[in-house]
Amino acid sequence: MFARTTAVAKIAARSIRPAATGSRLVHTEKAMAEKGIVLPAYQDAVWSYVKGQWDGNNLYIGDHVGQYKDAEGNMVTERGFVGEMEGSTVSEERATELAEQATLRILSTISHYLDGDLDRVDQVIKVVGIVKGDSDFIGHGKVINGASNLLVDALGDRGRHARTCTGAGSLPAAVTVDIIVRCKPKA
């Protein structure tokens, strides 16, 4: 089991369960709760796209970015470059926390598309992680480990996946970390 960062644990503790689960608590969600992993509320898409799309027996989950709740309970998207160069505003450690937060939101979205039942996840197939880093930043994999570790911590071996990590000089809305997932639900 990986060590969760204090900031992420505090943020997760303040999060609420997705409405789709109601009072039902299935095995995966119960095990997650015992580990202190609590999903934030599902957030629907803002524009003319959807958060997830079915292709046969695969569920593709689109972009999820690192967000946190501020003191007033508002969702805040963290923006900035990761690295040590002048002008970089986000540490590698903070970017890892953002990858974890994005993945909590991904799990909430998966739960939404699976009617509140993460037991239905057969396997996470692929994770794509994009980090907005300065030109000298090389720790993309370490940052995206936040997402990979959380998936395995939440889903066990069903969370193990193939992965692509890459960097970008810019991301939409100037976000720092962007995570995309493909999973295979049980038939």
C-alpha positions in Angstrom: 0.0 0.0 0.0 1.4 3.4 -0.9 1.7 6.2 1.6 -0.9 8.9 1.0 0.3 12.4 1.3 -1.1 14.4 4.3 -2.7 17.1 2.0 -4.4 14.6 -0.1 -5.7 12.7 2.9 -7.1 15.9 4.4 -8.7 16.8 1.1 -10.2 13.3 0.6 -11.6 13.4 4.1 -13.5 16.5 3.3 -14.9 15.1 0.1 -18.3 13.6 -0.3 -19.5 10.3 -1.7 -21.1 10.4 -5.2 -24.8 10.6 -5.1 -25.1 7.6 -7.4 -24.1 5.2 -4.6 -26.9 6.4 -2.2 -26.8 4.3 1.0 -25.4 1.2 -0.8 -21.8 0.4 0.0 -20.3 -2.3 -2.2 -17.1 -4.2 -1.5 -14.7 -1.9 -3.3 -16.1 1.3 -1.9 -16.1 -0.3 1.6 -12.4 -1.3 1.3 -11.6 2.2 0.0 -13.4 3.9 2.9 -11.4 1.7 5.3 -8.2 3.1 3.7 -9.5 6.6 3.9 -10.1 6.9 0.2 -13.4 8.9 -0.2 -14.6 9.9 -3.7 -15.6 13.5 -4.5 -19.0 14.1 -5.9 -19.3 13.3 -9.6 -18.9 16.4 -11.8 -20.7 16.4 -15.1 -19.1 17.8 -18.3 -19.3 21.6 -18.7 -19.4 21.9 -22.5 -20.6 19.7 -25.4 -18.8 16.6 -24.4 -19.3 13.8 -21.9 -17.0 12.6 -19.1 -17.0 9.0 -20.3 -17.9 7.1 -23.4 -18.6 3.4 -24.0 -16.9 1.6 -26.9 -18.1 -1.9 -26.9 -17.1 -3.3 -23.5 -14.6 -0.5 -22.8 -15.3 2.7 -20.9 -13.1 5.6 -21.9 -12.8 8.4 -19.3 -11.7 11.7 -20.7 -9.6 14.5 -19.2 -9.7 14.9 -15.4 -7.5 17.5 -13.8 -6.1 18.1 -10.3 -8.6 20.0 -8.2 -9.2 20.6 -4.5 -11.8 22.1 -2.3 -10.9 25.4 -0.8 -11.9 26.5 2.7 -15.3 27.6 1.5 -16.0 24.3 -0.2 -15.5 25.5 -3.8 -13.6 23.3 -6.3 -10.4 25.0 -7.4 -8.3 23.9 -10.4 -4.6 24.3 -9.7 -2.6 25.8 -12.5 1.1 26.3 -13.2 4.3 24.7 -14.4 6.1 21.9 -12.6 9.8 22.2 -12.1 12.6 24.1 -10.6 13.2 26.8 -13.3 12.3 30.4 -12.7 8.6 30.9 -13.3 7.7 27.3 -12.3 5.0 27.5 -9.6 4.2 23.8 -8.7 6.6 21.4 -7.0 6.9 17.8 -8.1 5.3 16.7 -4.8 2.3 19.0 -5.3 1.9 17.8 -8.9 1.8 14.2 -7.6 -1.0 15.3 -5.2 -2.8 16.8 -8.1 -2.5 13.5 -10.0 -4.1 11.8 -7.0 -6.9 14.3 -6.9 -7.6 13.9 -10.6 -7.7 10.1 -10.1 -10.2 10.4 -7.2 -12.4 12.3 -9.6 -11.8 9.7 -12.3 -12.9 7.0 -9.9 -16.0 9.0 -9.1 -16.7 9.3 -12.8 -16.2 5.5 -13.3 -18.6 4.9 -10.4 -21.1 7.2 -12.0 -21.0 5.3 -15.3 -21.2 1.9 -13.5 -24.3 2.9 -11.5 -22.3 3.5 -8.3 -20.7 0.0 -8.2 -16.9 0.0 -8.5 -17.0 -3.8 -8.0 -18.0 -3.8 -11.7 -14.5 -2.7 -12.7 -12.8 -5.7 -14.2 -9.5 -4.0 -15.1 -8.1 -0.6 -15.6 -6.5 -1.0 -19.0 -4.6 2.3 -19.7 -3.7 5.5 -18.0 -2.4 8.5 -19.9 -0.9 11.2 -17.7 0.2 14.6 -19.0 2.2 17.0 -16.9 2.7 20.7 -17.7 6.4 21.1 -16.8 9.2 23.5 -17.5 11.6 22.7 -20.3 14.1 21.0 -17.9 11.5 18.9 -16.0 12.0 15.1 -16.2 9.9 13.8 -13.4 6.7 13.1 -15.3 6.6 9.4 -14.3 7.0 10.3 -10.6 4.1 12.7 -10.8 1.8 10.2 -12.6 2.7 7.6 -10.0 0.2 9.5 -7.9 -2.5 8.4 -10.2 -1.1 4.8 -10.7 -0.6 4.2 -7.0 -4.1 5.5 -6.1 -5.7 3.2 -8.7 -3.9 0.2 -7.3 -4.6 1.2 -3.7 -8.3 1.6 -4.5 -8.9 -1.3 -6.8 -6.1 -3.8 -6.0 -4.7 -5.7 -9.0 -7.8 -4.5 -11.0 -6.1 -1.1 -10.9 -2.8 -2.2 -12.5 -2.6 -0.7 -16.0 -0.4 0.1 -18.9 0.6 3.8 -18.8 1.9 6.6 -20.9 3.5 9.7 -19.2 4.3 12.8 -21.2 5.0 16.4 -20.7 3.5 19.5 -22.4 4.4 23.1 -22.5 0.8 24.0 -22.2 -2.5 22.3 -21.3 -6.1 23.5 -21.7 -7.0 26.1 -19.1 -3.4 26.2 -17.9 -3.9 23.1 -15.7 -0.9 21.3 -14.3 -1.8 17.7 -14.5 -4.3 15.9 -16.9 -5.2 12.2 -16.5 -7.1 10.0 -19.0 -8.2 6.4 -18.3 -9.6 3.4 -20.2 -11.1 0.6 -18.2 -12.9 -2.7 -18.9 -16.0 -3.3 -16.8 -17.3 -6.8 -16.0 -19.9 -8.0 -18.5 
